[in-house]
């Protein structure tokens, strides 16, 4: 587990630096798409950054396996649990499922996660980086070493699988369309897709 995933405040700070103003725009678009008075469920919630953007009357539940992130969310009074995001049978009743920056962590199971979520909610919103993180073969070990110490290594999923995320904007848009998204929006290097039953 990298430093980012050991210290939730470091994770939030680094995420804000990397995304800049686009992070706020991303969460505002997601919150507007959710609307008011909805039951929101976020498997792979991390530090639950989206929570502070939700509209009035929304309830929130998050699942993650990072105990440090869960403790951080718990101190803020959020309803979060240490549960496996692939445990579809036990997903809570909800109106909207959010998958923010989760798919590239669970590759090659990313399609199964979206399909499982779509069976459990009327609306699924996905946000992922629209860029390849697949390094040239020569640099893969160096990049992996950096990630293990400082980068996007969550300590749960294989970082070598994560390096298979090879979705630039065109590929990611196509991937979302093949899964049935009704809308895609590009914000910075992220792509937001909305799926509805």
TAWONOR-V219116 format. One line per field, one symbol per residue. psi: psi as a letter, one per 40 degrees, with the letter a starting at -180 (. if undefined). burial: + if it has 9 or more other C-alpha atoms within 8 Angstrom, else -. Layout:
psi: ???
burial: ???
//
This chain:
psi: hiddedhddddddddddddaddddddddddddddaifihhhghfebefdddeeiiheiihhiiiehdddddddddeeigiigiheegddeiihidhhhghfddedeheedddddddddeeidhhhhhihgihehiiddeddddddddddeafheedihddddeehfgaddddddddddefieiihhhbeihhihhi.
burial: +++++-++-+++-+-+--+--++-++++-++--++++++++++++++------++--+-+++++++-+++-+++---+++++--+--+-----++++++++++++++--+--+--+++-++++++++++++---+----+--++-+++++++++--+++-+++++++++--++--++---++-+--+--+++++++-
//
